[in-house]
Amino acid sequence: MASLVSCPHCGLRPKEEFTIKGAALRRPAPDAPSDVWLDHVYLRDNPRGEYEEYWHHTAGCRRWLVVSRNTATHETGMVRDAAAALKAETTA
């Protein structure tokens, strides 16, 4: 059986319906120095364990999600809508 991901809009769906698009890290300010942007884009840590990533539900609701994934076991944990996560982050 395929690994399942709990989409907040579609329910449990096979992992193959999703496309992993990258780390869900806070971006530097637009006017940040170029060395800060260089570090953000190219020189990030590659942690072992829980990590948040942007996933796109390509073969489903086509929404952007933030998925917590264990980089050692590939198990997925918490999944939330990326727009809601960004809104909560900016109001906090």
Secondary structure, 3 states (H helix, E strand, C coil): CCCEEEECCCEEEEHHHCEEEEECCCCCCCCCCHHHHHHHHHCCCCCCCEEEEEEECCCCCCCEEEEEEECCCCCEEEEEEHHHHHHHHHHC
